[in-house]
């Protein structure tokens, strides 16, 4: 349990009253900035070698596949070993990988396979650090302020996720003259050096945390223990409904992959308009997260979840119908804000309804659902746009999200009736789902 702060926390920023939370979120924000900036440099490096769009797609696949292959062991490791130590080891691997990318950029390599190999290692580190990071958050703040912690964590992610690529693009254009005798640093090299600095800062901050979660799972390793996360989610309709709701809504309603078509062919705005369209959902999400930090959602969590999904679907339909930039931006901002409500509720449900000793494995299952929805969602959007056109595909996706919200509300009544976001209330409801007859 985190030690109490020296002064009463101020409303809206309660989580920041705790030293470990402040340090971890600062570390996390800096690391995301570095990772997003690095993704810009990697994409440019790959494209400059092959000039093929398909090879850019393979970079995302290389990062995604390790999460799929290492899903089960990553969740088990997060519950069996100290989660803080796991994060430190994984980010040491990230430093080695970024150093390798820097050396490849300096050597002016003309083969993309070494880059893909490095990306596979980066994806492996992320596969193991992701469940450990998610499961660490409840150790940093008291449960009474956990929803506030999730809210601010989402806000920091949105800010860093928007700022990182822009910063990476800026750094890529800055030449640094001789930084060592006989050498010159420019382009991707500058970005990789920046990422190394952010990773070093991350390690220092995480190493300074007072929290020591220790081992949570004491049973000997077995297939049953490794699969326990899947079994828990399968037996808890509230969690299964929450995870699958996000999967299908993002799968159907995501319009991010089609934004270049809207910017160029429908709104006639060009690259500047595309940048505005890409930023609008994040701006809406950031604004909503700040509002929810000040005025948190304490009751009627299930009802608010389904309402937010419905609003997301409606906003997506409006975006598909729009032919003016301002209406498109407004629709995307509303969609981002509604999605943020869903993210906070689902994140709180996931951690609070799960026993501490199983949070790593359940978080790994959640990572699979999120990764599948994002990757497959872009593929689905491109495929339906090829068949129906971008506008019809986006409208159909928004209507599909509305249909999923209605269907899930009927199929998962436990999720619809979820009320208070607290471990006591949520685990009581989950226990009731496990034993519906009270046995």
Secondary structure, DSSP 4 states (H G I P E B T S, - for coil): -PPPPSSPPPTT-GGGGSHHHHHHHHHHHHHHHHHHHHHHHHHHHHHHHH--HHHHHHHHHHHHHHHHHTHHHHHHHHHHS-HHHHHHHHHHHHHHHHHHHHHHHHTT---SHHHHHHHHHHHHHHHHHHHHHHHHGGGTS-GGGHHHHHHHHHHHHHHHHHHHHHHHHHHHT--B--SSTT--B-THHHHHHHHHHHHHHHHHHHHT----------SPP-HHHHTHHHHHHHH-HHHHHHHHHHHHHHHHH--GGGHHHIIIIIS--HHHHHHHHHHHHHHHHHHHHHHHHHS---S-HHHHHHHHHHHHHHHHHHHHH--SHHHHHHHHHHHHHHHHHHHHHHHHHHHHTS-GGGHHHHHHHHHHHHHHHHHHHHHHHHHHHHHH-HHHHHHHHHHHHHHHHHHHHHH-HHHHT----SHHHHHHHHHHHHTTT--
